[in-house]
Each structure stands twice: as structure tokens, then as C-alpha cells.
């Protein structure tokens, strides 16, 4: 049986459609599987108490023993403070570096070096960032080595290259004619950069910030070095030992107590949902920016 050229092209096209569809299924399967497993194992304790109560006394039910469920309000509170402080440290520096590189650097060597440094930092393992902050604080202020502040500094190191690179790309999407029009009206370069170009690039900048926050919220390796063990009590100050959702997942999963394991799975489910929401939000912002550039 022979096929003419048009028939072969038709079947080849159908085959490529099937292969791309299978690729989408393969890519989506791990995410769906993770959400399903965390919901299955942590959904039983995913209730109001999870967000209002502290870590319970560890125990395993059986032989007439009833365990208190408790909650993970302390890790949730710690994650919000850690990520908030990390964003406070990294976002202004990242935006400033991007403005300096794109608006003032041009093709200068130091601008290219800035981009290279951001690329290298983005590839540094997270545990190395934690070890760097640990070594730095051991030398200059040992009293805050194991604290929420030190953990947020490590997360800031991880967020910085993401924010910088995203801001650089967003600033480059603003047409050069906008800058020329502002210069023609007598507006200085720094005012043009901050009040016109930065505003025009805002959707892309917000997208980069959301992606950096999602990265920081899910990090555990540097926090295992720097947080100490503050999950048993509410945070008293940023210089005290802290806790986070990722740290609590590790702590609960490596202990033999059933109620802690259940809460660790619930924390994993919550963390997956947070990262999923941030990722979807960043995609929506990016799509909005694309429509705006097309004039839609």
C-alpha cells in the first residue's frame, strides 16, 4: 500500500500532534501526582485548626492513646516573615541593579559583569547560600547565626538574581522611543528611568518578584543550617530561632510520631498550593503585559 506525499504529510502531522500531547501529559503528571499525594496524606488534618493552633506534643495514637492534632500556625507565621524580610532585602537591590545595568550600563563592561554575576548566583546551590551566610555571621555576629534574620538573608541571596534578571528583561521590553520622547521633553535620565520606564515595565517586574517569592517559600536547605529550632514556640523576634513550612516538613517527616507526620503532609500540601498560586499569578501578569504590548 502506497501513500502520496499529501497523505504522508497528513499522517506525519497527526503523529506530531499525538507526540506533543503525550509530552504535555508527561510534564503535567508529576505535578498532578504531587498534589494528589499531598492531598491524600495531609487532607485529613487540613482544617481551621491547622491555621490557628501551634505544634502539638508528639505522639502516635494507639492502645487507648489519643493524640492532639494541633496546627502549623508557627511555621506559617515564620514563612511569611522569612519571605517578607528576604523580599525587603532583595527586591530594591535587584531593581536598582537592573536599572543601572539597562538604563546606564548599555554595552559597558560592568553592565555585562552584572549580568554574569546574576547568572552565576542563580546557579549556586541553595545550601551553599546558607553556608555562606553562616560563615559570614560566625565572623561578624555569632549571636544571630541561628535566627529568622539569618535565614531571610540566605533566601535574599537566592531571590536576588531572579529579581535582577526579570527586571532587566522587563525594562528592555519598554520601547526606546519612550525614553527619547521623555528626553525631548527635558526630563532627566533618572526621572525617565524611575517614573516612566519602570512603570511601563511593572507587570514584568511583578512577575519576577512573584517567581522569586515562590522560589524562596519552597527552599529548605539553607534554613536547615540557619533557623535553629524555633517550631515549638511563636516567634519572639527576628533575632531568635525560627521556623518555616519547608523546615517543618523536614522535621515532621523525619520523626516517628504520627501526628507530626500528618501535619508535615498538611504543610506540604499548603506549600504546594502557595507555590501553585504564585506561579499562576505570575503567568497571568505576564499574559497581561503581552496583551498590553500588542495593544490588546
N, C-alpha and C positions, 0 to 999 in steps of 0.2 A: 504494500500500500504506500503510495507516494503522496506527498503534500506539496502544494505550490508554495511560493515564497510568502504570499499573504497569510496563508494558513499557519505556516511555521512561525511567523512574527506574532500572530494572534495567540498561539499556544505559549510562545515564549513570554509574552506579556502577562498572560494568565498565571504562568508559573512564577514570575517575579512578584505578582500581587500576593500569591499564596505565601511565598517565602518572606516577604515583608510583614505579612500578617502574623506569621509564626514568630518572627523576630520580636514583634510587639508583645506577643503573649509571653515569650521567654523573658523579656525585660520586665514586664509587669508582674510576673509570677512571684519573684522574691518579695516584693512589697506587699502583695495581697496575702502571701503566706505569713509574713511577719505580723501584719495587722490581725490576721485570723488567730494565730497562736497566742499573741499577747491578749487579745480579747477573750479567748477561751480560758486562759490560765489566770488572768487578772480581772476579768469582768465580774467575777463573783463578789469582789470587795470594792468594786468601782461604784461608790455611793457618796452621799453627803459627808459621812464620817471621814472619808478619805481626805477631804479638804478642810476639815475643822479640828481634827484630833492629832495628837503627837504620836511618835513612835511608841508602840506598846512594849510591855515586858515580853521578852522572847519565850515562846513555849510551843509545844506540839500537842494538839488535842488527842485524847485517848485515855482509857482507864479512868473515866469519870472526870477528867480534866477538861475544862472549858477555857479556851483562850480568848482574850480580849482582842478584837480586831484592830482598833486604833486607826491611825491615818498617817499621812505623809505631809502634813502642813509644814513641818520644818524643812524638809528637802525642797518643797515648792517655794517657800519663802527664800531659802538660800539660793536657789537657781535664779530667781528674779533679781536678787541683789547682785549676785555674781555677774550675770549677763548685763545688768544695768550699769554697773561700775566699769565693766570691760568696754561697753559701748561708749561710755563717757570718756574713757581714756583714748580709745582707738579712732572713733569717728571724726572728731575735729582734726586730729593729726593726719588721718588718711585723706580727708577732703582738702586740707591745706597742702599736702604733698602733691595731690593730683592737680590742684590749681597751679602750683608752682611749676610742675612738670609740663603741663599742656599749654598754659597761658603765657608763661615766662620762659620756659626751657627751650621749646621748639626742638631744633636738632642739636642743641648743645650737648656736650659730653656728660655733664652732670645730670641732665634730664634722662639720658639713656641709662646712666648708672642707677638712678632712682627706680626705673622700671625693672632693671636687672635685680636689684635688691628685693623688690616686691615679689618677683618671680621666685627667687631663691627662698624667701621666707615662706611663701605659700607651699613649698615642697618640704619644709622642715617638719619632721615628725613631731606630733603634739607633746610626746613625753620629753623630747629634747627641750622644748619651750619651758616645760615645768622644771626640768633640771637646771636650765639657765637662770630662771627666777630664783630657784632655791639657792644656787651658788652665789648669786648677786646679793640676796638678802642675808645670807650667812656672813658675808663680809661686812655689810653696812648696817644692818639692823636685825640681829638674830631674834629679837623679841616678836617679830611679826612673820617669821618664816612659815609657821603653821597657822594660817588665818584666811578669812574670806578675802582680805585685801590682796594677799599674795596670789591666791587662786585667780582673782579677777585680772591681775597683771599678766599672768600666763595666758589667760583667754584673750586679753587685749593683743598680745603678740600674735596670736593665731588669727584674730579678726583684721588686724591692720593691713596685710597685703590684699585681702579680699576687698575691703573698702576702697583702698587706693586704686587698685586695678579697675574696679567697677566705676569709680568716679572718673578716672581717666577716659574710659571708653564712652561714658555718658557725656562728658564735656566735648569730646571730639564729634559727637553727633550734632552739636549746635552749629549751624552753617556759619562760615567765616564772614559772610555778608552782614550778619547781625552785628558782629564786632566792628566791622568797617563803618556801618551806619552809626553806631554809638560813638566811635572816634570822630566821625564827621560832625557830630553834634557837639563836640568838645568835651565829652565825658572821658574822664581819666581811665587808664587801663584797669586799675584795681577796682574802681566802681563798676566798670563794664563786666569784669570777671565775677564779682560778687552779686551784683544786683540784676544783671541781665543774663549772662551765660549760665551762672549757677542755677538760676530759677528755671531756665529753659531745659537744663539737664536734670532737674529734680526727680522726675519719675525713675530715671536710670540709677540715680544715686540712692533713692529709697530702696530700689530693688537690690542693689549691692549690700546695703545695710541689713536688709531682712535676711539675705543669704548668709551674711557674716554672723548674725544673731543665731540663725538655725545651726550653723557650724559650732558656735560656742556652747549653745544649750546642750548639745549632744556629746560634748567632749568629757572624757573621764580620766584619761591617762595623767595629765598634769595635776589634776585635782587629787589623785591618789597620793601624790607626793606632798602637796601643799596644804590641803584642807585640815589635816589632823583628824579629829573625830568629834564633830560637833552635832551629830544627828540626834543625840539623846536629849538635847535641850534647845530652846529657842535661841536665836542669835541675839547676843547682848551688844555686840559692836563689831565693826568690820575688822578690828584687830584681834578678835577672838577666833577660835577654831570654828569652822563652818561645815556646811553640808549642801549637797545638791542632788537632783534626781539621778544623775548618772552615777554619782558616788554611792547613793543609797541602793541603786540596782546592784552594784558590785557587792556591797556589804550584805544586803539581804540574800543574794543568790549564793554567797559563799558560806552562809551559816546554816546549820542543820534544822533550824526551827521553822515550823510550817507557817505560822502567822507572818513571820518576816519574809518568807519566800513568796507568800501571796501578795504582800504589799510591794515586794520587788517587781513582780509581774504587773501589778497595777501601775506602778511608777513607769515601767517600760511602755505600757500602753499609753499613758498620758504623754510621755516624752515623744513617742512616735506621732501622736496626734498633733502635738505642738509643732514639730518639725514639718509635718504634712501641711498644716495650715499656713505656716510661714512660707513654705515653698510655693503653694498655690497663690498666696497673696503676692509674692514677688513676680510670679508669672502674669497675674492679672495687671499689675502695674506696668510690666514690660510690654504687654499687648496694648495697653492704653497709650504708652509712649509711641509705639509703632504706628497706631492709627492716627495719632496726632501729627507725626512726621509726614504721613501720607495725606494729611489734610482731611481725614475722615471724621 
